[in-house]
């Protein structure tokens, strides 16, 4: 792949803990990706608008607030409305296996829980982009 994978990393909702998001952003940069970090307290609308403006391949959302069953479906809906159907929506945070499965059925990509190796996240993104772009 001659063009860098562009990844938007966002912290959604009122969650103010961004250390994990920054660690992921750095790891993805180290893996050769171009990373745009939106900062804290992003709304689904702000995230999708930034993804459109930055022409990203991937949206990664970090959520530790427990709002994943609200935020991910809303972002997916807005992505569909704006024609971002060829953009991967992935992310991570504290969520149950049942919630992860339910979000997957809604069109959310693989979700990672705390402790997931950053290499696994980078490999997942690279493989997804190669298979679909």
ABEGO torsion letter per residue (X at the ends): XABBBBBBBBBBEABABAAAAAAAAAAAAAAGBBBBBAEBGBBAAAAAAAAAAAGBABBBBBBAAGAAAAAAAAAAAAAAAAGBAABBBBEBEBBBAAAAAAAAAAGBBBBBBBGBBAAAAAAAAAAAAAAAX
